[in-house]
Amino acid sequence: MDIVKEVLEKQAKESAKYKSIEVIKHEEVKIDCGRLMISDPNSFTEELKENTETYIQNLTRDNVQLLVNSIWQLPTERLDEHIVVKLPKPTFALPRARKLPVPKPLTKWEQFAKAKGIKKRTKDKKVWDEELGKWVPTYGYQKFKADRDKNWVLEVPKNIDPMTDMFQKKKDLKNERVAKNELARMKNIARAQKVDVPRVGFVSEDSATAKELHIASTIAKHSTASVGKFQESLPKEKNARGIGVRELIPGAATKRKRPLDNKTERTEQIETVQKILNKRPKIDVEKAVQIQKREERIERENKPAEPKKKKGSHPKQVKKFGKKPKSGIGRKGNRKPAGRKRR
């Protein structure tokens, strides 16, 4: 009997360490198994002030126990000797600091390869070169060294200048390909971020088409501060089609303004009118004097020339008088003596 009593006491002590899985709450808690989250609306008791740490530990344990109980109520299945459950869809709208990640958009080549069923193949790191008689890497600076050892001499074609540097020409073609690939890469980035970029033409003398040259010429002509207003054009020259304001003027505003209410629109119109009425014109005195002098000079130049005078001829002078005086009056020698006439 002593042995049985000891076993029962030992079992009672071990069971005292673990609490029951049944948790009683005054108000029902909200459990979201999809997010493994529980929301407890019950208020705190006075025990929180007396023993804070113990109260929080017990509260956390009870809530976690309720969450585990709800998970075990879901349908289970065995997978690789393990019992698993499939969580349902979340019901709680959890806010995020950032937007949800979206899949990376495909490039033009990736879209074409996907449509045509082209699969990406991995290149071998090294291949056997018969001329050099050794293994040569397919990329990297070691590949460049192998090409230099292999193509140590280049033939000059007959249709070009024999003094042409073929090594420099080959280097320029490589730089051109690198620049073209970099331009395509930047366009893919802009397309992924939905950024409008001006279209340009690829003006290579070897691979550019007439359409690309026409587009490049039109964009270059309109790339001035006046948007090509004062650029000279060839006779019967037309701009390339399909080029809009965004491409010719990248900084042009294309967003529509938000419609205003009547009060705000009236206030803005009144402010505009007051600015116009209160604005005083600036008078440039020097510029006004120059304009006046220029007008006088033009008037003198446009004035008809006077006829030349003949030699020995004098112009007739006509003196105008008032009333014709009476005979004898007004002349000094014809005055009659005053007084009575004597015989």
Disulfide bonds with the S-S distance in Angstrom:
none
